[in-house]
């Protein structure tokens, strides 16, 4: 048995127990009952209520199991009482979301799924090359408690071949619960990355934006994208699981692995963390309330080092220690990186109305010199719901360039702040800042593509649908 699902009718209030553990409360007053012989109900009933409930397999035990009902009348004068166990059957818990995340390098991906209930045996993912007779390979899953919806399962899929489509089948207890596919990239002709600014979906209208977003992402990723980056603020509310579930499943339309960044709207709960899986995760800048996937992490792709920071933590010493350790580990495994790219939510140099807020000013003052000292090439951010590109910054000092191309010198950093990729929220541009080379706000969704070769980094930002180019820029070594 993997999970029990039941249906019960009762009047006025009921508490169900399985082997002494509460598994369901129906119409129980908010303050509960002082004892099991108390009257009371949240709402007095004239006829029975019918409800359903689910029980995780972990509460079942070998041999005899006891299901008990504690039934309450609403008050002493109530004329009737009723209880009926309508049905009880074993079911397979639904797979609510699946996330194919970026791996430690181009030969890996990190997979997460959330399933209703907890299944202690035979949970994993079968991976197979599409269109070949090669046998499927099983990668067993580990698990971590997610939220009220179910449990989060994770596994790292290794040994992949570049530029190949793979199918995956998620299994639990011998049952297939989700199928999908993804495509690995290839760094042979450079790296191509799809960057997504803040989706920032609200509880009232998120489905309005999701209806077209999947098509936009699919179309954008068809053009030889190797992986994608979402720069944070998936939802307005960090605890709104239905939005994260919908958005995570929608991001699968990108068809390539995704690197996820934590935004300030994602940090107050663990819904995002429970829904994703990320490589080389560290304790640096990890927040307990945000979950175990909220720390700084890094990955390698195409001989470049990608440093992913949780900028909700303004303690620059943590980020600095992380970058030192990550670069040392990178060198041990891959040698000297061709490019050093930082991905973070908060924009240090932007044209939005966050650019003078205390958290951004702290990050700018403390991190900008560190980025120059560590010879970071480019920093991509979201947060400000406007598009801007800086001059080359040596710490907080601008090196002005003209036109759509610049040659980067040692310690100079380019900062690019992305607009919303869904169009759910925009900010107005503020007065032009001395560090800004280009900015735009057309109050329409934008996408950004980055192409990286050993000596050239090219950025293209456009409006999906019209394909109108908003900005193009080339950074040269």
ZICOR-V194767 format. One record per backbone hydrogen bond with DSSP energy under -0.5 kcal/mol. CO is the residue of the C=O (numbers start at 1). NH is the residue of the N-H. If there is no record, write none. Layout:
co = {CO | CO}
nh = {NH | NH}
This chain:
co = {2 | 3 | 4 | 5 | 6 | 7 | 7 | 8 | 9 | 10 | 11 | 13 | 14 | 15 | 16 | 16 | 17 | 18 | 21 | 24 | 25 | 26 | 27 | 29 | 35 | 49 | 51 | 53 | 55 | 56 | 57 | 65 | 66 | 66 | 68 | 69 | 70 | 72 | 73 | 75 | 82 | 84 | 84 | 87 | 89 | 91 | 94 | 94 | 97 | 99 | 99 | 100 | 101 | 104 | 105 | 107 | 108 | 109 | 109 | 110 | 111 | 112 | 113 | 114 | 114 | 115 | 118 | 121 | 122 | 123 | 124 | 125 | 126 | 127 | 128 | 129 | 137 | 138 | 139 | 142 | 144 | 147 | 150 | 150 | 151 | 151 | 152 | 153 | 154 | 155 | 155 | 156 | 157 | 161 | 164 | 165 | 166 | 167 | 168 | 169 | 170 | 170 | 171 | 172 | 175 | 175 | 178 | 180 | 182 | 185 | 187 | 190 | 191 | 192 | 192 | 193 | 193 | 194 | 195 | 195 | 196 | 197 | 198 | 201 | 202 | 205 | 205 | 206 | 207 | 209 | 210 | 212 | 213 | 214 | 215 | 216 | 217 | 218 | 220 | 221 | 222 | 227 | 228 | 229 | 229 | 230 | 233 | 234 | 236 | 237 | 238 | 239 | 240 | 240 | 241 | 242 | 243 | 244 | 245 | 246 | 247 | 248 | 250 | 251 | 252 | 255 | 257 | 258 | 258 | 259 | 263 | 263 | 266 | 270 | 271 | 272 | 272 | 273 | 283 | 284 | 287 | 287 | 288 | 291 | 296 | 297 | 299 | 301 | 303 | 303 | 304 | 304 | 305 | 305 | 306 | 306 | 307 | 307 | 308 | 309 | 310 | 312 | 314 | 315 | 315 | 316 | 317 | 318 | 319 | 320 | 321 | 322 | 323 | 324 | 325 | 326 | 327 | 328 | 329 | 330 | 330 | 331 | 339 | 339 | 340 | 340 | 341 | 342 | 343 | 345 | 346 | 351 | 352 | 354 | 357 | 358 | 359 | 360 | 361 | 362 | 363 | 363 | 364 | 366 | 367 | 368 | 369 | 370 | 371 | 372 | 377 | 378 | 379 | 380 | 381 | 382 | 385 | 387 | 388 | 389 | 389 | 392 | 392 | 393 | 393 | 394 | 394 | 397 | 398 | 399 | 402 | 404 | 406 | 406 | 409 | 413 | 414 | 415 | 416 | 417 | 418 | 420 | 433 | 435 | 438 | 440 | 447 | 448 | 449 | 450 | 451 | 452 | 453 | 455 | 456 | 457 | 458 | 459 | 460 | 461 | 461 | 462 | 462 | 463 | 463 | 464 | 468 | 471 | 473 | 474 | 474 | 475 | 476}
nh = {57 | 91 | 55 | 89 | 53 | 86 | 87 | 51 | 84 | 49 | 82 | 72 | 26 | 70 | 23 | 24 | 68 | 21 | 18 | 16 | 27 | 14 | 42 | 32 | 38 | 10 | 8 | 6 | 4 | 59 | 60 | 67 | 19 | 68 | 17 | 71 | 15 | 13 | 40 | 78 | 11 | 9 | 86 | 7 | 5 | 93 | 96 | 116 | 114 | 101 | 112 | 258 | 110 | 300 | 108 | 160 | 103 | 111 | 157 | 101 | 155 | 99 | 153 | 96 | 97 | 151 | 120 | 173 | 174 | 141 | 171 | 139 | 169 | 137 | 167 | 132 | 127 | 140 | 125 | 154 | 152 | 150 | 146 | 147 | 115 | 153 | 144 | 113 | 142 | 111 | 157 | 158 | 109 | 164 | 184 | 130 | 182 | 128 | 180 | 126 | 177 | 178 | 124 | 175 | 172 | 177 | 170 | 168 | 166 | 163 | 190 | 189 | 452 | 226 | 227 | 195 | 450 | 229 | 197 | 448 | 231 | 421 | 422 | 236 | 206 | 208 | 209 | 210 | 211 | 213 | 214 | 216 | 217 | 218 | 219 | 220 | 221 | 222 | 223 | 225 | 224 | 194 | 259 | 196 | 231 | 261 | 200 | 201 | 238 | 240 | 271 | 241 | 243 | 244 | 245 | 246 | 247 | 248 | 249 | 250 | 251 | 252 | 253 | 254 | 255 | 183 | 228 | 102 | 260 | 230 | 266 | 267 | 269 | 274 | 275 | 275 | 276 | 276 | 286 | 296 | 290 | 291 | 291 | 294 | 282 | 308 | 306 | 304 | 338 | 339 | 301 | 306 | 307 | 341 | 299 | 308 | 309 | 343 | 297 | 311 | 313 | 314 | 316 | 318 | 319 | 320 | 321 | 322 | 323 | 324 | 325 | 326 | 327 | 328 | 329 | 330 | 331 | 332 | 333 | 334 | 335 | 335 | 305 | 341 | 377 | 378 | 307 | 380 | 309 | 382 | 348 | 430 | 355 | 357 | 361 | 362 | 363 | 364 | 365 | 366 | 367 | 368 | 368 | 370 | 371 | 372 | 373 | 374 | 376 | 375 | 414 | 342 | 416 | 344 | 418 | 384 | 427 | 440 | 417 | 437 | 438 | 394 | 399 | 395 | 413 | 396 | 397 | 394 | 400 | 392 | 405 | 474 | 408 | 476 | 412 | 393 | 379 | 390 | 381 | 388 | 385 | 446 | 436 | 391 | 389 | 387 | 462 | 195 | 460 | 193 | 458 | 191 | 456 | 477 | 453 | 475 | 451 | 473 | 449 | 470 | 471 | 447 | 464 | 467 | 468 | 466 | 463 | 461 | 459 | 406 | 476 | 457 | 408}
